[in-house]
Amino acid sequence: MDQLEHYRKIVQRVLNYHSQFKPLVGETERFVSFDCERDHYHLFTVGWHQHQRIYGCLIHIDIRDGKLWIQYDGTEDGIANELVELGVPKQDIVLAFQSAYMRQYTDFAVS
């Protein structure tokens, strides 16, 4: 299996894992969205808490130029750490939610 396909499977595995957890408040569900053709991967929370609509992206990862770009990470422990535990090298993970300037101070890829 080539690296791109391997990374796709890892990202899908992580998002599917996180989709199993129900938030503590409200009547909500979690949905995954995989665009494997354009390499965009999302985990959404959708539902209601009392009379307030809940809708938002919990995780957004893109695969660009052979690297995993974490566009948004709403988890407590950090998706990047999970990806490293699953064998993705830090130099292949871009914390895109950080400014390009600040990325140089992380252990992960700048771009």
C-alpha positions as CSV (number, residue, x, y, z in Angstrom):
1,M,0.0,0.0,0.0
2,D,1.4,3.4,-0.9
3,Q,1.8,6.2,1.6
4,L,-1.2,8.2,0.5
5,E,-3.5,5.3,0.8
6,H,-2.0,4.4,4.2
7,Y,-2.5,7.9,5.5
8,R,-6.2,7.9,4.2
9,K,-6.9,4.7,6.1
10,I,-5.2,6.1,9.3
11,V,-7.2,9.4,9.1
12,Q,-10.5,7.5,8.5
13,R,-9.7,5.2,11.4
14,V,-9.1,8.0,13.8
15,L,-12.2,9.9,12.8
16,N,-14.4,6.8,13.0
17,Y,-13.0,6.1,16.5
18,H,-13.9,9.6,17.7
19,S,-17.3,9.5,16.1
20,Q,-18.3,6.7,18.5
21,F,-18.3,9.1,21.5
22,K,-21.5,10.9,22.4
23,P,-21.1,14.4,23.8
24,L,-22.1,14.7,27.4
25,V,-24.7,17.5,26.8
26,G,-27.6,17.7,24.5
27,E,-29.2,15.3,22.0
28,T,-26.4,15.3,19.4
29,E,-24.9,12.9,17.0
30,R,-21.5,12.7,15.4
31,F,-21.0,12.3,11.6
32,V,-17.9,11.7,9.5
33,S,-17.4,13.1,6.1
34,F,-14.7,11.6,3.9
35,D,-13.9,13.1,0.5
36,C,-11.2,10.7,-0.6
37,E,-11.0,12.2,-4.1
38,R,-9.9,15.6,-2.8
39,D,-8.6,14.3,0.6
40,H,-10.7,16.3,3.0
41,Y,-11.8,14.5,6.2
42,H,-14.2,15.8,8.8
43,L,-16.0,14.9,12.0
44,F,-19.1,16.9,12.8
45,T,-21.3,17.2,15.8
46,V,-25.0,17.9,15.0
47,G,-28.1,18.2,17.2
48,W,-29.7,20.1,20.0
49,H,-29.0,21.1,23.6
50,Q,-32.3,22.3,25.1
51,H,-33.5,24.9,22.6
52,Q,-30.1,25.7,21.1
53,R,-28.9,24.2,17.8
54,I,-25.5,22.4,18.0
55,Y,-23.5,22.2,14.8
56,G,-19.8,22.2,14.4
57,C,-16.7,20.6,13.1
58,L,-14.7,18.7,15.8
59,I,-11.9,17.5,13.5
60,H,-10.8,18.6,10.0
61,I,-7.8,17.0,8.4
62,D,-6.7,17.4,4.7
63,I,-4.0,15.4,3.0
64,R,-1.8,17.7,0.8
65,D,1.5,17.0,-0.8
66,G,1.9,13.8,1.2
67,K,1.3,15.4,4.6
68,L,-1.6,15.5,7.0
69,W,-2.8,19.0,7.5
70,I,-4.7,19.4,10.7
71,Q,-7.0,22.3,9.9
72,Y,-9.0,22.1,13.1
73,D,-8.7,20.0,16.2
74,G,-11.4,20.2,18.9
75,T,-10.2,17.3,20.9
76,E,-8.7,17.4,24.4
77,D,-5.5,15.4,23.8
78,G,-4.8,16.4,20.2
79,I,-5.2,14.4,17.0
80,A,-1.6,15.0,16.1
81,N,-0.5,12.9,19.1
82,E,-2.8,10.1,18.0
83,L,-1.5,10.1,14.5
84,V,2.1,9.9,15.8
85,E,1.1,6.9,17.9
86,L,-0.3,5.2,14.8
87,G,3.0,5.6,13.0
88,V,2.8,8.9,11.1
89,P,6.1,10.7,11.4
90,K,5.9,14.2,12.9
91,Q,7.5,15.7,9.8
92,D,4.4,14.5,7.9
93,I,1.9,16.4,10.2
94,V,1.3,20.1,9.7
95,L,-0.6,21.9,12.5
96,A,-2.4,24.1,10.0
97,F,-4.5,25.7,12.8
98,Q,-1.2,27.4,14.0
99,S,0.1,30.3,12.0
100,A,2.9,29.6,9.6
101,Y,5.2,31.6,11.9
102,M,4.3,29.6,15.0
103,R,4.7,26.2,13.4
104,Q,8.5,26.5,13.5
105,Y,8.3,26.2,17.3
106,T,6.5,22.9,17.3
107,D,7.9,19.4,16.8
108,F,5.8,19.0,13.7
109,A,6.2,20.0,10.0
110,V,6.2,23.7,9.1
111,S,4.3,23.0,5.8
